[in-house]
């Protein structure tokens, strides 16, 4: 078993990396320990920058054909549905001005179906360790499967093996991982007629997130305390309280009750790896970074990782020689780290505005939301940052404008291009 590149993990980030690297003519082996793809509520809100990447890879039409729902607005609303802050993506620069709400399984399948002929995908293959040369450079992986244990040499290993990432640990890369003081319960609600909008309700219990999915379905995320479902067998009273807390979703009541048995309870983390690379190895997706799901940046950042990694290798001629690969990895780290740090900051700040339920964080979140909603310039900056189409980190002065501590004389001035 030999390859130019070994990708460990066949989630969206791993498959995207294989797609982008295989397009350079590299021989890519994708290895996943699962025998079949797992079904999970994640990666369903594809921001415009991700839509652009998928279009460039020639996979966008196939994803649209699965019934992916186009959405032009992201809104924060109160429990009754009154708008608090609305981001209209129609005003974004460029050709990509809408979100696509797609099944994660469909996204993964479309990426897998579009893999170049130089890519081989293998399920039921567990990577048990890294291969290294005498200088400590990663030179491949050790794998177990139906045929026993094998070594797979490669000039580049891509660790796309998730938040717990055994390869990250094996490579000695430190990670900062923080759990939010709440969880999310996710429902796949069938027969739900919801608006073409990603709606985040800011409620007394925290976040309630609703958006459409293919097949007349919607996703419902509800913020919960860590022990809210402990020992709970009958979810009927819990659902009654939810519908009382958030009157805007009461029309979904019967469909939500019918889907209670299909709930997924999720812990919510922030994660940042100290490095994205070591010689011979790159971390992509949740192996390197994770943010609050409310900001809808996780899978979008993973596809961005794949595109950037391929671009840095292409700049080296796509050569699988170790020296060229390591130069590309250094360029990948330099290009990607500032963008991911910015995404982490935007995501954390956005999530705190909605998920904080007590004290000063809740008060400040409400104040920043109101000030941003009344400031077209800040609305444009926020939309550009979340969509990925016009990334401009907010300055300290912008933060003061959000808090109302400084008057913004340019609030109604249109943003100029870069």
C-alpha positions as CSV (number, residue, x, y, z in Angstrom):
1,X,0.0,0.0,0.0
2,X,1.7,3.2,-1.2
3,X,0.4,6.7,-1.8
4,X,1.6,10.3,-2.2
5,X,-1.0,11.4,0.4
6,X,-2.8,9.5,3.1
7,X,-6.0,11.2,4.4
8,X,-7.3,9.8,7.7
9,X,-11.0,10.4,8.1
10,X,-13.7,10.4,5.5
11,X,-15.9,13.2,6.8
12,X,-16.4,16.3,4.8
13,X,-13.0,17.7,5.6
14,X,-11.2,14.5,4.7
15,X,-13.1,13.9,1.5
16,X,-12.7,17.6,0.5
17,X,-8.9,17.3,1.1
18,X,-8.8,14.1,-1.0
19,X,-10.8,15.8,-3.8
20,X,-8.6,18.9,-3.9
21,X,-5.3,17.0,-3.6
22,X,-6.3,14.3,-6.1
23,X,-7.1,17.0,-8.6
24,X,-3.4,17.8,-8.6
25,X,-2.7,14.3,-9.9
26,X,-1.5,13.0,-6.5
27,X,-2.2,9.4,-5.5
28,X,-4.4,9.7,-2.4
29,X,-5.6,7.0,0.0
30,X,-8.5,7.9,2.2
31,X,-8.8,5.7,5.3
32,X,-11.8,5.7,7.7
33,X,-12.2,3.4,10.7
34,X,-16.0,3.2,10.3
35,X,-17.4,0.5,8.0
36,X,-20.2,2.8,6.9
37,X,-20.6,6.6,7.2
38,X,-22.2,7.7,10.4
39,X,-25.3,9.9,10.5
40,X,-25.0,13.0,12.6
41,X,-26.5,16.5,12.9
42,X,-23.7,18.7,11.7
43,X,-22.3,20.6,8.7
44,X,-25.7,21.4,7.2
45,X,-25.4,25.2,6.8
46,X,-23.0,25.9,3.8
47,X,-22.0,29.5,3.7
48,X,-21.5,31.3,0.4
49,X,-17.7,30.9,0.5
50,X,-18.2,27.1,0.7
51,X,-20.7,27.3,-2.2
52,X,-18.0,29.0,-4.2
53,X,-15.5,26.2,-3.4
54,X,-18.0,23.5,-4.3
55,X,-18.8,25.3,-7.6
56,X,-15.1,25.5,-8.4
57,X,-14.7,21.8,-7.8
58,X,-17.7,21.0,-10.1
59,X,-19.8,19.4,-7.3
60,X,-22.3,22.2,-6.7
61,X,-24.9,21.1,-9.2
62,X,-24.9,17.6,-7.8
63,X,-25.5,18.9,-4.3
64,X,-28.3,21.1,-5.5
65,X,-29.9,18.0,-7.1
66,X,-30.2,16.4,-3.6
67,X,-32.7,19.1,-2.7
68,X,-30.4,21.4,-0.8
69,X,-32.4,24.5,0.2
70,X,-31.1,28.0,-0.8
71,X,-31.4,30.6,1.9
72,X,-30.8,34.3,1.6
73,X,-31.1,35.5,5.1
74,X,-29.7,34.8,8.6
75,X,-31.9,36.3,11.3
76,X,-31.8,36.6,15.1
77,X,-35.3,36.9,16.5
78,X,-37.1,37.1,19.9
79,X,-39.2,34.2,21.1
80,X,-42.3,35.6,19.3
81,X,-40.5,35.9,16.0
82,X,-39.9,39.6,16.0
83,X,-36.6,40.5,14.3
84,X,-33.6,41.6,16.5
85,X,-30.9,41.5,13.8
86,X,-31.2,40.4,10.2
87,X,-28.3,39.7,7.7
88,X,-29.5,39.9,4.1
89,X,-27.0,38.0,2.0
90,X,-28.3,39.5,-1.2
91,X,-26.1,42.5,-0.6
92,X,-22.9,40.5,-0.5
93,X,-20.1,41.1,-3.0
94,X,-19.5,38.6,-5.8
95,X,-21.5,35.9,-7.4
96,X,-22.3,33.8,-4.3
97,X,-25.0,35.4,-2.1
98,X,-26.9,32.6,-0.5
99,X,-26.5,29.8,2.0
100,X,-27.3,26.2,1.1
101,X,-28.9,24.1,3.7
102,X,-28.0,20.5,2.8
103,X,-27.8,17.1,4.5
104,X,-24.3,16.4,5.8
105,X,-24.7,12.9,4.4
106,X,-25.5,14.3,0.9
107,X,-22.5,16.7,1.1
108,X,-20.2,13.8,2.0
109,X,-21.7,11.6,-0.8
110,X,-21.3,14.3,-3.4
111,X,-17.7,14.8,-2.4
112,X,-17.1,11.0,-2.5
113,X,-18.8,10.6,-5.9
114,X,-16.6,13.4,-7.3
115,X,-13.3,12.0,-6.2
116,X,-10.6,11.9,-9.0
117,X,-9.5,8.5,-10.3
118,X,-6.2,8.9,-8.4
119,X,-8.1,8.7,-5.1
120,X,-8.9,5.4,-3.3
121,X,-11.4,5.4,-0.4
122,X,-11.3,2.5,2.1
123,X,-13.7,1.9,4.9
124,X,-13.1,-0.2,8.0
125,X,-9.4,0.8,8.2
126,X,-8.2,2.0,11.6
127,X,-5.0,4.0,11.7
128,X,-3.0,2.9,14.8
129,X,0.1,5.1,14.5
130,X,2.4,7.3,12.5
131,X,5.5,6.3,10.6
132,X,8.5,8.5,11.0
133,X,12.0,8.8,9.6
134,X,15.2,9.2,11.6
135,X,14.7,13.0,11.8
136,X,11.1,12.5,13.2
137,X,9.4,13.6,10.0
138,X,6.0,11.9,9.5
139,X,6.3,9.5,6.5
140,X,3.1,7.6,6.6
141,X,0.7,5.6,8.8
142,X,0.2,2.2,10.3
143,X,-3.2,0.7,9.6
144,X,-5.2,-2.3,10.8
145,X,-8.1,-3.8,8.9
146,X,-9.4,-7.1,7.5
147,X,-6.0,-8.0,6.2
148,X,-4.2,-7.4,9.5
149,X,-1.7,-4.6,10.1
150,X,0.1,-2.7,7.3
151,X,2.3,0.3,6.8
152,X,1.2,2.9,4.3
153,X,4.1,5.2,3.4
154,X,3.3,8.7,2.1
155,X,5.0,12.0,1.6
156,X,2.0,13.7,3.3
157,X,-0.5,12.6,5.9
158,X,-3.7,14.6,6.4
159,X,-5.3,14.2,9.8
160,X,-9.0,14.7,9.3
161,X,-9.9,12.3,12.2
162,X,-12.1,14.6,14.2
163,X,-12.1,16.5,17.5
164,X,-10.5,13.7,19.5
165,X,-7.9,13.1,16.7
166,X,-5.6,10.3,17.7
167,X,-3.2,11.5,14.9
168,X,-2.9,14.9,16.5
169,X,-1.9,13.3,19.8
170,X,0.5,11.0,18.1
171,X,2.1,14.0,16.3
172,X,2.6,15.7,19.7
173,X,0.4,18.8,18.8
174,X,-1.1,20.5,21.9
175,X,-4.7,21.5,21.8
176,X,-6.8,24.0,23.7
177,X,-10.3,22.6,24.2
178,X,-13.1,24.3,26.2
179,X,-16.6,23.0,26.7
180,X,-19.4,25.6,26.7
181,X,-21.6,25.5,29.8
182,X,-24.5,24.2,27.9
183,X,-25.3,21.5,25.3
184,X,-27.6,21.3,22.3
185,X,-30.3,18.8,21.5
186,X,-30.9,18.4,17.8
187,X,-34.1,17.3,16.2
188,X,-34.7,16.3,12.5
189,X,-38.2,17.5,12.1
190,X,-40.2,15.9,9.2
191,X,-43.1,17.6,7.5
192,X,-42.0,21.1,8.7
193,X,-42.9,24.1,6.6
194,X,-40.4,26.8,7.6
195,X,-39.1,30.0,6.0
196,X,-36.1,30.0,3.7
197,X,-34.1,31.5,6.5
198,X,-31.6,30.4,9.1
199,X,-33.4,31.6,12.3
200,X,-31.7,31.9,15.7
201,X,-34.2,32.7,18.4
202,X,-32.8,34.4,21.5
203,X,-34.9,33.1,24.3
204,X,-34.9,32.8,28.1
205,X,-33.4,29.3,27.8
206,X,-30.8,30.5,25.3
207,X,-30.5,29.5,21.7
208,X,-33.2,27.9,19.6
209,X,-32.0,27.5,16.0
210,X,-34.3,26.5,13.0
211,X,-33.5,26.1,9.3
212,X,-34.9,24.2,6.4
213,X,-33.5,20.9,5.1
214,X,-34.2,18.9,1.9
215,X,-37.4,16.8,1.7
216,X,-39.7,19.2,3.5
217,X,-37.8,18.8,6.8
218,X,-36.1,21.2,9.1
219,X,-33.4,21.1,11.7
220,X,-34.2,22.3,15.3
221,X,-31.4,22.9,17.8
222,X,-32.4,23.7,21.4
223,X,-29.9,24.9,24.1
224,X,-30.1,22.7,27.2
225,X,-28.3,22.5,30.5
226,X,-25.8,19.7,31.0
227,X,-28.3,17.6,33.1
228,X,-31.6,18.7,31.5
229,X,-32.2,15.2,30.0
230,X,-30.6,13.2,32.7
231,X,-33.1,10.4,33.7
232,X,-35.8,11.9,31.6
233,X,-38.0,9.3,29.9
234,X,-41.1,11.3,29.1
235,X,-40.2,14.3,26.9
236,X,-43.8,15.5,26.5
237,X,-43.7,18.0,29.3
238,X,-40.3,19.2,28.2
239,X,-41.7,19.8,24.7
240,X,-44.6,21.7,26.2
241,X,-42.3,24.0,28.0
242,X,-40.2,24.6,24.9
243,X,-43.2,25.6,22.9
244,X,-44.4,27.9,25.7
245,X,-40.9,29.5,25.9
246,X,-40.7,30.0,22.1
247,X,-44.1,30.9,20.7
248,X,-42.7,31.4,17.2
249,X,-42.1,27.6,16.8
250,X,-45.5,26.5,18.1
251,X,-46.7,25.7,14.5
252,X,-43.9,23.0,14.5
253,X,-45.3,21.5,17.7
254,X,-46.9,18.3,16.3
255,X,-43.9,17.6,14.0
256,X,-41.4,18.2,16.9
257,X,-43.3,15.8,19.2
258,X,-43.2,13.2,16.5
259,X,-39.4,13.5,16.2
260,X,-38.6,13.5,19.9
261,X,-37.4,9.9,19.8
262,X,-34.8,10.8,17.1
263,X,-33.1,13.5,19.1
264,X,-29.3,13.8,19.3
265,X,-27.8,15.3,22.4
266,X,-24.6,17.1,21.7
267,X,-21.9,18.6,23.9
268,X,-20.5,21.9,22.5
269,X,-16.8,22.8,22.4
270,X,-14.3,25.3,21.3
271,X,-11.1,23.8,20.1
272,X,-7.8,25.2,18.7
273,X,-4.7,23.2,17.9
274,X,-1.4,24.9,18.8
275,X,-0.2,24.1,15.2
276,X,-1.8,23.1,12.0
277,X,1.2,21.2,10.7
278,X,4.3,19.2,11.7
279,X,6.8,18.0,9.0
280,X,4.9,15.5,6.8
281,X,1.5,16.1,8.4
282,X,-1.4,18.6,8.2
283,X,-4.4,18.9,10.5
284,X,-7.7,19.8,8.8
285,X,-11.3,20.2,10.1
286,X,-12.1,19.4,13.6
287,X,-8.8,17.8,14.2
288,X,-7.4,21.4,14.1
289,X,-10.4,23.6,15.1
290,X,-14.0,23.6,16.3
291,X,-16.4,26.4,17.0
292,X,-19.9,26.8,18.3
293,X,-22.5,25.3,15.8
294,X,-24.6,28.4,16.1
295,X,-22.1,30.4,14.0
296,X,-22.3,27.8,11.1
297,X,-18.6,27.8,10.4
298,X,-17.3,24.3,11.1
299,X,-17.7,22.5,7.8
300,X,-17.1,25.7,6.0
301,X,-13.7,26.0,7.6
302,X,-12.9,22.4,6.8
303,X,-13.5,22.9,3.1
304,X,-11.4,26.1,3.3
305,X,-8.6,24.0,4.8
306,X,-8.7,21.6,1.9
307,X,-8.7,24.3,-0.7
308,X,-5.8,26.1,0.9
309,X,-3.7,23.0,1.4
310,X,-4.1,22.0,-2.2
311,X,-3.2,25.6,-3.3
312,X,0.1,25.6,-1.3
313,X,1.0,22.2,-2.8
314,X,0.2,23.4,-6.3
315,X,2.5,26.3,-5.7
316,X,5.3,23.7,-5.2
317,X,4.4,22.0,-8.5
318,X,2.2,19.4,-6.8
319,X,5.4,17.4,-6.2
320,X,5.2,14.7,-3.5
321,X,8.9,15.1,-2.6
322,X,9.2,15.6,1.2
323,X,11.1,18.9,1.0
324,X,8.4,20.4,-1.3
325,X,5.6,19.0,0.9
326,X,7.1,20.6,4.0
327,X,7.5,24.0,2.3
328,X,3.8,23.8,1.3
329,X,2.9,22.9,4.9
330,X,4.7,26.0,6.2
331,X,2.8,28.1,3.7
332,X,-0.5,26.4,4.6
333,X,0.1,27.2,8.3
334,X,1.0,30.9,7.5
335,X,-2.1,31.3,5.3
336,X,-4.6,29.4,7.3
337,X,-3.9,30.3,10.9
338,X,-5.0,34.0,10.8
339,X,-8.2,33.0,9.0
340,X,-9.1,30.3,11.5
341,X,-8.3,32.5,14.5
342,X,-10.6,35.2,13.0
343,X,-13.4,32.5,12.5
344,X,-12.9,31.4,16.1
345,X,-13.3,35.0,17.4
346,X,-16.4,35.8,15.3
347,X,-18.0,32.5,16.2
348,X,-17.5,32.8,19.9
349,X,-18.7,36.4,20.0
350,X,-21.8,35.6,17.9
351,X,-22.7,32.6,20.1
352,X,-22.3,34.5,23.4
353,X,-24.8,37.1,22.2
354,X,-27.5,34.4,22.0
355,X,-26.5,31.6,24.4
356,X,-25.8,33.8,27.5
357,X,-28.8,33.5,29.7
358,X,-27.8,35.5,32.8
359,X,-25.8,38.4,34.1
360,X,-23.5,40.8,32.3
361,X,-22.9,38.6,29.2
362,X,-26.6,38.5,28.4
363,X,-26.9,42.3,28.9
364,X,-23.9,43.1,26.7
365,X,-25.0,40.6,24.1
366,X,-28.4,42.3,23.8
367,X,-26.8,45.7,23.6
368,X,-24.3,44.7,20.9
369,X,-27.1,43.1,18.9
370,X,-29.3,46.2,19.0
371,X,-26.4,48.5,18.1
372,X,-25.3,46.3,15.2
373,X,-28.9,45.9,13.9
374,X,-29.2,49.7,13.7
375,X,-25.8,50.2,11.9
376,X,-25.8,49.2,8.2
377,X,-22.0,49.3,8.0
378,X,-21.6,46.9,10.9
379,X,-24.3,44.7,9.4
380,X,-22.4,44.5,6.2
381,X,-19.2,43.7,8.0
382,X,-20.9,40.9,10.0
383,X,-22.5,39.4,6.9
384,X,-19.1,39.5,5.0
385,X,-17.4,37.8,7.9
386,X,-19.9,35.0,8.5
387,X,-20.4,34.3,4.8
388,X,-16.6,34.2,4.2
389,X,-17.0,36.3,1.1
390,X,-15.6,39.6,2.4
391,X,-13.6,38.9,5.5
392,X,-12.7,42.0,7.5
393,X,-12.0,41.6,11.2
394,X,-13.8,44.1,13.4
395,X,-11.5,46.7,14.9
396,X,-11.5,47.9,18.5
397,X,-13.4,51.0,17.3
398,X,-16.0,48.7,15.7
399,X,-16.5,47.0,19.1
400,X,-16.9,50.4,20.8
401,X,-19.6,51.2,18.2
402,X,-21.3,47.9,18.9
403,X,-21.3,48.7,22.6
404,X,-22.7,52.2,22.0
405,X,-19.6,53.8,23.7
406,X,-18.7,55.6,20.5
407,X,-20.8,57.2,17.8
408,X,-20.3,55.8,14.4
409,X,-20.4,58.7,11.9
410,X,-20.0,56.2,9.0
411,X,-22.8,53.9,10.1
412,X,-24.7,54.6,6.8
413,X,-21.7,54.6,4.5
414,X,-21.6,51.7,2.1
415,X,-18.6,49.4,2.5
416,X,-16.0,49.9,-0.3
417,X,-14.4,46.9,-2.0
418,X,-11.0,45.6,-0.8
